[in-house]
Amino acid sequence: MSSPLSSKSQLSWLTLGGIVLLQSVSVASSLYPAYSTILGKKFSISQRQVFDLIAAVETGKLFEWLPTAAADHLPQWAILLIGLLFGIVGHGVQYLYVAEKIQPSYWQLLLICLLAGNSVCWIQTYCYFAALTNFNKSKNMAVLTSCYASLGRTVYASLIEGIQGKIGFQNLSTYFLLSCFAPASVGLVVVLIVGSSILTEHTEATDVFPIAFAMAVAAGVYAMLGNTVQPSKNMSSQLQVITLTLVIILPIAVPLVKAAYWLAMVRWRTKITPELPCVVATENSPSIVGVDGLDEEAGEDGKKEGVKVDEGMEKVGSVELGDEHGVKNLVMSLNFWLFFWVNACGPMLGVVYVNNLPRISESYGYYEALSLVEVFAASGFCGRIFSVLIEECTRRGSSMLSKPASIVIMMIPMSISFFLLINSNKTGLYISTGVIGACSGAIREITTFKIAELFGPQNSVVNQNMVLTNIPIGTLLFGRLDAINYKTGADGNDGICKGFECHHTTFIIWGSISSVGIILSLILHLRTRKFYSSG
């Protein structure tokens, strides 16, 4: 009997475990919102300038087309190395500033934050192509692994608490050091695993996806319960870090369990039939697929695949839905602008909300900003994997709900949650945070699928980034709007506002904007309904 670890499918599981762990530590800047107050004091800058730094990080993520274009000319490990170097420089300079080793200007800090944000794109592009190659060009498996990036806030918060206890988040030095070395250390291990594995087409995603999805659900449930259930809160910080890490790397358990089963079977067969050799049929050697192979042809779920368009579909100028859209055709498309504003009324508001969570929780008298940010991250992860499940069911022809209709449904509870925050207690704050995180995460992931389907997969990264430009813009605009409302309520109180009235106007504005998003998403659903029913 041959060792199960010699099987290429088992090596793929090991690679999957490494990829999801790397994804979970890739967004090192994810805790910026929780540190907003401390950043302002440590950097001696105003809260408005802190929001500018956060917007710079979000802006850096818009240049995802750079590593995507570079992937056509560079090996995978080079893409990862560039991302790791950008992250080390971006967060390393901030660590030196916090440690008072250097004194960069404010504009230099903005550029450094931009570089730190862009490092995420390079790391996640590497993970995407590694997963795509590893699972026979299955886009859904690649997207499922990318969902683990939403757990970044939970992972870094747990690491910081595990190192320095519950008050560890007050120490910026620890945070920036982890931001430098956590992705680098995990990335080097992953690139060794991927480099030593012969990645082949034979690992079928149809067989792997149900197990991988179940593991993702387990990770999401644990991350959520870890911040809401009392027994989990009573665990030591170190045990929480270990448990969370084990839950994330559950895919590694698959080859280990199979190896244990193989050893047990060998011992049993030796005792029962020692005179007979153990013969097991081996798999045929499949061909090797590299990154270049991904660009040359499109598989059933490959990145290059689009949606077939039947005659009679709605036309955008001379280009039909589902065809490749250039920049000119894109900006002339009403459907694109509907996408843009739906994203602005949904996921963008989610980002703005989590950026303001520390100040919101402080106004309500709850000093648990980090815990709220973790709840938002865990629920966002659950929302994203739910959208991947919808896409997988659609691909297999078993989905009863179209993606455009899913966006409409997700927008409704999100809008209600903003209005419920107006006079919410502690429990309501946690529930609303979870709902907003889950809905914004799901909408953003569904939008990613729809952009590639409606406007063509060839330029989907650029098209998606054009839609996401509203996130840094919204961070600046709505962040400052909330700051104005907060300052108005803080008059005469040393700049500190307490009570529900601090964000009363802000929540009404956000809820109203989200309600507009319901109408826009419904219009988008009606305009694309014929396209999806005929696809």
N, C-alpha and C positions, 0 to 999 in steps of 0.2 A: 504493500500500500504506500503510495507516494505521499509525502507530507503536504497537508493542505496549504501551508504557507508558501509552497512552491507554485501554487495556482495563481495566475495573474488576477483573477477576480478577488482573491483575498488581499493581494497587494493594493488593489483598488480601494478596498475598504480602509486599509491603513492610510492611504492617501486622502480619502474623504475625511477621516478623523483629523488629519493635519490641516486640511483646507478649512474646515469649519472652525477650528481653534484659531487659525490665523485670521479668518474673517472677524471673529469675535474680539480680537485685539487690534484690528486694523484702524478703527476710528478712535484714535487716541485722544482726539480733541472733543470727544463726545461729552465730557464732564464740564466743559467751559461754562454752561449755564449755572450749574451748581456752585461754581466758584466765582460767579460774577461779582458779588459783594467783596470777596477777599481780593480778587484781581484788582478791583478799583482802588482798594486801600494800599495794596502792595506796590502797584505800579504808579500810585499817586495820580490817578486819572479819574474822570467823572464816569458816572454810569452810562452816559451817552457815548463816551469813548469806548467803554467796555463793549457795548453793543456793536460799535464799529469793528472791534476786533473779532467778535463772533461773526459778523457779516463777512469779514475778510476770509475767515475759515470756510464759510459756506460758498463764497465766491471761488475759492481755490478748487472746490469740488466740481465746479462747472466745466473745468478743463479736462474732462474725462476723455475727450476725443484725442488728446495727446498720446496717452499710453495705448489707446486702441489703434491709432495710426502707427505707432512705433512697433506694435506687435507684428506687423507685416514685415519688419526689417530686422528685428532683434530677437534673440532666443528668449524663452520664457524666464530663465533665471536672471537675465539682464533687466527685464521689466521689474521684477521683484526687487532687485538690488537698487535700482534707481528710487523706487518708492521708499525703501528702508533708509536710504541715505537722506532723502528729502525729509523724512520724519525725524531722523536723528538731528539734522541741522535745525529744522523748524522748532522742535521742542527743546533741543539742547541749548539754543540761544536763550530761550525763555527761562530755562533753568539757571543759566549763568546770570541772567538779569535778576531773578528772584534771590539768588545767592549773593547778589551785589558784587559780582566779579566784573561785570561790564555795565555800561549805561547807554543802551541804544536809544535813539530818538523815537518818538511816537510813530512817525512814518516808517521807520525801519521795523518797528513791531508789527505794523500792518502787513508789510511785505513778508515778514517771517511767518505770520499767521496764514497768509495766503499760501506759502510754501508748505506749511504743515497740513493745510486742508487738501492741497493737491497730492500729497503723498498717499492719501487714502485711495485716490483713483488708480495709481500705479499698482498698489498692493492688491486691490480688488480686481483689477484687470487680470493680473497674474492668476488669482484664484479662479476667476471665471473661465479662462482658457484651460487651466489645469483640470477643472471639473468637466468642462466640455469635451476635452480630449479623453478623459478617463472613463466617461460614460457614453461613448458612442455618439457624440455630438448632440446629446439631449439637453435642450435649452432649459427645460423645467428642472432638471437636476442641478444645472449650473446656477439657476436663479434661486433654488432652494438653499444652496450653500451661501449665496450672497445675503440671504435673510439674516444669517447669524451676526452680521455687522450691527444689527439693531440691539444686540445684547452687549455691545461695547460699554455702555454706561453701567450696566449691572456688573460686568466683569471688573472694570477698573475700580468701581466703588467697593466691591468685595476685596480686591487686592489691597487697596489702601487701608481698609479697616482691618484686614488680616495682618498687615505689617505694623500698624500704629494704633489699632483699636478703634472704637467708635468715634473718637474725636480726631482721627487721622486725617479727615478731609480738610482740616484747618491748615495742614502743612502743604503748601504749594510745591515745595522742593521734591517731596515724595511723588507727587502726581506727575511732574514733568520728567523725573527720572524714569518712572514706569513707562511714560509715553515714549521715551527714547528707546528703552531696552526691551520692553515686552514684545513689540512687533519684530524687532531685530532678532531676538533669540528664538522666537517661535518660527519666524520666516526661514532662518538658516536650517533649522531641523526639518522643516517641510520641504525645502528645496533639495535636501539630501535624500529624503524619502522618495520624492518624485523622480529625482535623478537616478536613483538605484532601482526604480521600478520600470519595467517594460510596459508602458501603457498601450493598451490595444483596444480595438473596436469590439471585442467579444463581450465586454461587460455590458449587458443590456440594462438600460434604465428601467424598462418595464418590470423587470424582476426586482430591482433595487429600490425603486421609488417608494413603494408602500412601507418598507422597513425604514428607509431614511426619513420619510415623513413622520412616521410614528415616533422616531427618536427626536425629531425636531419638536413635535408636540410635547414630549416629555421634558425637553429642555425649557420650553416656554412655560409649561405649567409649574415646573420647579422654580424658575426665576420669578414667576408671579407670586406663588405661595410663600417664597422666601421672604417677601416683604410685607405680607399681609397676615400670615398665620403665626400665632404666638409661639408654638413649639420651634418653628424655624428661627424666629427672632432670638430665642433663648439659646440657640447653638453658639458655640464659640466662633469668633471671627475666622480663625484658622480653619476650623472644620467646615465652615460655610464656603470658603475658597476652594478647599479640596473637593467638596461635594459638587459645587457648581462646575468645576473643571471636568470632573468625571462624567457629569451629565452631558456636557458639551461634546466630549470626545467619545461618546457611546459607540459611534461607528467602529472604533478600534476594537471593541469587544467582540464584534462578529467573527473576525479571524481567530481571536483568542479562544472563543467558545468552540469554534470548529476544530481548532488544534487540540483542545482538551478532549473533545469527543473522539477525534482521530486516535489519540494516545490510548483512550479507554478501549476503543475497538481493537486496536492492535494487541493490547494485553489480553483482552477477552478471546480473540481469535487464536492467540498463541497458546492459551491454556486449553481451548476446546479442540483445535485442529493444528497442533504444532508441526505435523508432517507436511501440511499443504502450504505452499507459498501463497501469499496474498496478492491477487492480481486485480488491478483496477484499470478500467479503460481510461485512457488519457484523452484530453481534448485536442482537437486539431489546432495547429499553430496558426493563429490569425495574423493578418498583416498589421504592421505598425502604422499608426497615424500620428503625424506631427502637427504642429501649429499651422504650417503651410497648407496641410491637407484640409484644414478647416476652412480656409479661404477659397480653395479651388472648387469645392463642390458643397452643396447643401444637402444635409440629411433630412430625415423626416421632420426633426425638430431643430435643425441646425440654425445657426445664427443668421445665415444668409437666406433662409426660407421666408417667403412672404405669404400672403393670402391670395388665392386665386380670385380674380374678379370676373364676374359674368357680365355679358353685354347688358346694357340698360342700367348699369350702376350710375350713381350720381357722379357727375364730373366736376372737377375743380379746375377751371380753365380748360386746358387740353389734356389734363392728367386725371385719371380715374382713381377712386379710392382703392388702395392696395398697391398701386404703382409707386415707383420711386419718385419722391417729391424733392426737387431742388429747393434752395432757399427762397427763390422768387415765388414758386408755386406754393410753398409752405405758408409764407406770410400773406398770400392772397386767398388762402383757404379759410372759410368761416369755421370749419370743423377744428382747425388748429387753434384758433383763438378761443373757441369754446373749451378746448382742452386746457389752454393757458389759464383761463379764468376759473375753471373748475378746480384746477390745481391750486390757484391762489386762494380760493374759498375753502379748500380742504387741507391738504398736506402742508401748505405754507402756513396756515393758521396754527396747525399742530406744532410746527417748529417754533413759531413765535411764542406760543403758549409755554412750551417747555423751557424756552429761554428766559421767560419771566416767572417761572415757578418759584425760585427762591424768594423773590419779593412778594409774590402772592401768598405763599405759606407764612411768611413773616407777618404780613398784614393781618392774617387770620389768627395769629397767635400760635401757629404750629411751627416749631423749629425743626422740621423734618424734611427739609428741601431735598436732601440727597435720597431719602427713601421715596419721595414722590417722583423724582427723576428716574429712579430704578423701576417704579411701577409703570411709568410712561414707556420706558425702554422695553420692558417685558411684554406689555400689551401690544406695543408696536410690532414686536417680533411675531406675536401670535397672529396679528392682523395680516402681516406679510405672508406667512406660510399658509394662511387661509386662502389668500388670493392665488398662491401657487397651486393649491389643491383645486380651485375652480378651473384654472388653466389646464391642469392635467385631466380633469374630468371632461372638459370641453374637447381636448385632443382625442380622448377615447370615445367621444360621442355620448357620454352619459350625464352631461350637465344639463339641468333643467333651467339654469339661470345664466343669461348672457352677461358678459363683462360690463357693458354699458348699464344694464339694469342693476348690477351689483354696486356700481358707483352711486346710483340714486339711493339705494337702500342704505349704504354706509353714510351718506351725507345727513340723513334724517337724525339718527341718534347723536351724531356729532354736534349738530346745531342745537338740539335739546340740551345737551350737556353744558354748553356755554351759558345758556339761560339759567340752568339749575345752579351754576356757580355764584349767582348774584347773592343768594342768601343761603349758602351751603354750610353745613357743619363739617367736622373732620371726616366723618364717613363719606359724606357726599363729595368732599374734595377728592378723596381717593378714588371713588367710583367714577366721577367725571373725568379725572385724569386718565384712568384706565380706558374708558370709552373713547376719549379723544385720541389717545395713543393708538388704540387698535384700529379705529376708523381711518385715521390719517395714514397709518402704515399700509393698510389694505388698499386704500385708494391710490396711493403712490405706486404700489407694485402693479395694480391692475392697469393704471395709466401707462406704465412702461410697456406692457404687452400690447395695449391698444395702439400706441404710437407706431410700433413696428408693423402692426397689421394694416393700419389705415394709410400710413404714409411711406411704407416700404422699409425693409430691414437693412438695406445697404447703408443708409445714413441715419439709422435709428438713434445712435448715440448722440450725434449732433442735434437731431430734432428733439430728443429728450432734454438735452442741456438747455435748448432754447426755451422749453417749457419751464424748466426749473430755475430760470433766471429770476422768477418772481420771489424765490426764497430769500436771497440776500437783500433784495429790494424791500420785501415785506418785513424782514428782520429790522432794517433801519427805520422804515416808516412806522410800523405798528409798535416797535419797541419804544420809539420816541413819543408816540402818542400815549402809550401807557405811562411813560415817565412823566408826561405833562399832567395827566389825571392824578397820578400818585403825588406829585409835588403840590397840586392844588389841595388835595386832602390833607397834606402834611403841614400846611401853613400854621406856624406857631408851635410846632411840635418838634423843633430841631431837625426838620427834614425827614422825620419818621412818621409814617401814616399807619394807624391801627384801625381795624374794623372793616366791615363789608363795603363801606362806601368808597374805600380806596380804589377799588377796581370795578365799581358798579357800572360806570359809564363804559369802561373798556369791554366788559363782558357783554353788554347790550350791543355794542358795535360789532364785536366778534361774532355773536350769535346771529345778528342780522346779516352780516356778510356770508356766514355759513348757510343761512336760509336762502340767500340769493344763489348760492352754489347748488342747492337742491333743484331750483328751477332750471339753471343752466345745464346741469347734468341730465335732467329729464329731456331738455331740448336736444342735447347731444345723443341721447338714447334713441329718440324718435328719428333723428336724421341718419343714424347709422343702423337702424333696425333692419332695413332691407338688405344692407350689405352683409350682416351676420346671418340673416335667415337664408341667404342665397349661397354663403360660403361653404 
